Amino acid sequence: KSLAEKYEFLYFAAGIHPENVGSIEGLSLDAVKQKLTEFSQHKKCVAIGEIGLDYYWTQDNIPLQRETFSAQLELGNALSMPVIIHDRDAHADTLEMLKRYKPKGVVHSYSGSAEMAKEIYKLGMYIGISGVVTFKNARKLPDVVKEMPMDRFLLETDAPYLAPVPFRGKINNSSLIYYSAEKIGEIRGISTEDVLKYAMDNTKRLYNL
């Protein structure tokens, strides 16, 4: 929040990441939702996020992850705000909950299949494309990009990780988004500039900027 207040071009989202759900043990979800509601009133807050499910790091607290995710999806709908979804190794459960709550928002750093992406588009949601699209060992993402509607994607860094080729393994930052856009343009047979324009228009639409 303080950075968004300092810099005119920055905005922020407020949410409990699935890796951090342990930090709210002992608190009621109503109290968590109240705190997030307070953040949402800030003029630079544009979304509830990053929220979701992460079964990669731990499966010991899945019930708490799901409960916290549900509460924040409910909050996003109640506030008419988009949500930023984290989904790692939890595709089936994530999609089930998105279909249940039907939020507006984006599944960030998308790692699912082209088939799952189609279900996300049906909900009116977006997918976030990271530097993974440039990796030689990227298996599913190029196929996703090949089929995605151009009004249903965002570009992202997922900084500090997932820097695109030729900067793979280095600290990522937003100046490198161009390389992801370039790869998308190559896959789709359009210019990098057109990809960047689609992404900017989509971002402004989703976050009401």
C-alpha positions in Angstrom: 0.0 0.0 0.0 2.8 2.4 0.9 4.5 1.9 -2.5 1.2 2.5 -4.3 0.7 5.7 -2.4 4.3 6.8 -3.2 4.2 6.1 -7.0 1.3 7.2 -9.2 1.8 4.3 -11.6 1.5 1.6 -9.0 -1.6 -0.2 -7.7 -2.0 -3.1 -5.3 -4.1 -6.1 -4.4 -4.9 -7.3 -0.8 -5.3 -11.0 0.1 -4.1 -14.0 2.0 -1.8 -16.1 -0.2 -2.3 -19.9 0.3 1.3 -20.3 1.5 0.5 -17.8 4.3 -2.8 -19.2 5.6 -0.9 -20.4 8.7 -0.4 -16.8 9.7 -4.2 -16.4 10.3 -4.7 -19.4 12.5 -6.4 -18.3 15.6 -8.2 -15.5 13.8 -11.8 -15.7 12.5 -12.3 -15.5 8.8 -14.8 -12.7 9.5 -11.9 -10.7 11.1 -9.7 -11.5 8.0 -12.5 -10.4 5.7 -13.0 -7.2 7.7 -9.3 -6.3 7.4 -9.2 -7.0 3.6 -12.4 -4.9 3.2 -10.6 -2.0 4.9 -7.7 -2.4 2.4 -10.2 -2.6 -0.5 -11.5 0.9 0.3 -8.1 2.4 -0.6 -8.3 4.2 -4.0 -5.2 2.3 -5.3 -6.5 -1.2 -4.3 -7.8 -2.9 -7.5 -8.2 -6.5 -6.6 -8.4 -9.2 -3.9 -5.3 -11.3 -4.2 -3.2 -13.2 -4.5 -5.5 -15.9 -3.2 -6.0 -19.6 -4.1 -4.6 -23.1 -3.5 -1.0 -24.4 -3.4 -0.5 -28.1 -3.1 3.1 -28.0 -4.2 4.6 -26.8 -0.9 2.3 -28.5 1.5 -0.8 -30.6 1.6 -1.1 -30.5 5.4 -3.4 -27.6 5.6 -5.6 -28.1 2.5 -8.9 -27.7 4.5 -7.7 -24.3 5.8 -6.5 -23.3 2.4 -9.9 -24.1 0.9 -11.8 -22.3 3.7 -9.6 -19.2 3.3 -9.9 -19.3 -0.4 -13.7 -19.6 -0.2 -14.0 -16.7 2.2 -11.9 -14.4 -0.1 -13.9 -15.4 -3.2 -17.0 -14.5 -1.4 -15.5 -11.2 -0.4 -14.4 -10.4 -3.9 -18.0 -11.0 -5.2 -19.5 -9.0 -2.3 -17.2 -6.0 -3.1 -17.6 -6.4 -6.9 -13.8 -6.6 -7.1 -11.7 -8.9 -9.3 -9.6 -11.7 -7.7 -6.0 -12.7 -8.5 -5.9 -16.5 -8.3 -2.9 -18.6 -7.3 -3.2 -22.2 -8.5 -0.2 -24.5 -8.1 -0.7 -28.3 -8.5 -4.3 -27.7 -7.5 -6.0 -27.4 -10.9 -9.1 -29.5 -10.3 -10.0 -28.0 -6.9 -9.3 -24.5 -8.1 -11.5 -24.8 -11.1 -14.3 -26.4 -9.0 -14.2 -23.4 -6.7 -14.1 -20.9 -9.5 -17.2 -22.5 -11.1 -18.9 -22.4 -7.7 -18.3 -18.7 -7.0 -18.0 -17.4 -10.6 -15.7 -14.4 -9.7 -14.3 -11.9 -12.1 -10.5 -12.0 -12.1 -7.4 -13.7 -13.4 -5.7 -17.1 -12.9 -2.2 -15.7 -12.6 1.0 -17.4 -14.0 -1.3 -19.9 -15.7 0.0 -23.5 -15.7 -3.1 -25.5 -16.6 -4.2 -27.1 -19.8 -5.8 -25.5 -22.8 -9.0 -27.4 -21.9 -9.0 -25.9 -18.4 -8.3 -22.4 -19.9 -11.5 -22.8 -22.0 -13.5 -23.4 -18.8 -11.9 -20.2 -17.3 -12.9 -18.1 -20.3 -16.5 -19.4 -20.0 -16.5 -17.8 -16.6 -15.5 -14.5 -18.1 -12.1 -14.7 -16.4 -8.6 -14.1 -17.7 -5.3 -16.0 -17.6 -1.9 -14.5 -16.8 1.0 -15.4 -19.1 4.4 -15.3 -17.6 8.0 -15.7 -19.0 7.4 -19.5 -18.9 5.9 -19.1 -22.4 9.5 -18.5 -23.7 11.0 -21.6 -22.1 12.1 -24.5 -24.4 10.7 -27.0 -21.9 7.3 -25.2 -21.7 4.8 -28.0 -22.6 1.3 -26.8 -22.2 1.5 -23.0 -22.2 2.4 -22.5 -26.0 -0.7 -24.6 -26.8 -2.8 -22.4 -24.4 -1.5 -19.3 -26.1 -2.2 -20.7 -29.5 -5.9 -21.1 -28.7 -6.6 -18.3 -26.2 -9.0 -15.4 -27.1 -6.9 -12.2 -27.3 -9.3 -10.4 -25.0 -8.8 -12.9 -22.2 -5.1 -12.8 -21.2 -2.8 -10.5 -19.2 1.0 -10.3 -19.3 2.9 -10.6 -16.0 6.3 -11.1 -14.4 5.6 -13.3 -11.4 8.7 -11.4 -10.2 11.3 -12.1 -9.0 11.1 -15.5 -10.7 10.2 -16.8 -14.2 12.3 -14.3 -16.2 11.8 -14.9 -19.9 14.5 -16.2 -22.2 17.2 -14.9 -22.7 17.2 -13.8 -19.0 16.1 -17.1 -17.6 17.5 -17.7 -14.1 18.0 -13.9 -13.4 15.8 -11.7 -11.3 12.7 -10.8 -13.2 11.2 -7.3 -13.6 8.5 -5.7 -15.7 10.9 -4.4 -18.3 11.3 -8.0 -19.5 7.6 -8.4 -20.2 8.4 -7.4 -23.8 10.1 -10.8 -24.4 7.0 -12.7 -23.3 4.9 -10.6 -25.6 7.3 -11.2 -28.5 7.0 -15.0 -28.0 3.2 -14.7 -27.9 3.3 -12.7 -31.1 5.5 -15.4 -32.7 3.0 -18.1 -31.7 0.0 -16.1 -32.9 1.5 -14.7 -36.0 1.0 -11.0 -34.9 3.3 -8.2 -33.9 4.7 -7.8 -30.4 3.2 -4.3 -30.3 -0.3 -5.8 -31.0 0.2 -8.3 -28.2 1.2 -5.5 -25.8 -1.8 -3.4 -26.8 -4.2 -6.3 -26.2 -2.6 -7.0 -22.8 -2.9 -3.3 -21.8 -6.5 -3.1 -22.9 -7.3 -6.3 -21.0 -5.6 -5.1 -17.9 -7.4 -1.8 -17.9 -10.7 -3.5 -18.4 -10.2 -6.1 -15.6 -9.0 -3.7 -13.0 -11.1 -0.7 -14.1 -8.1 1.5 -14.6 
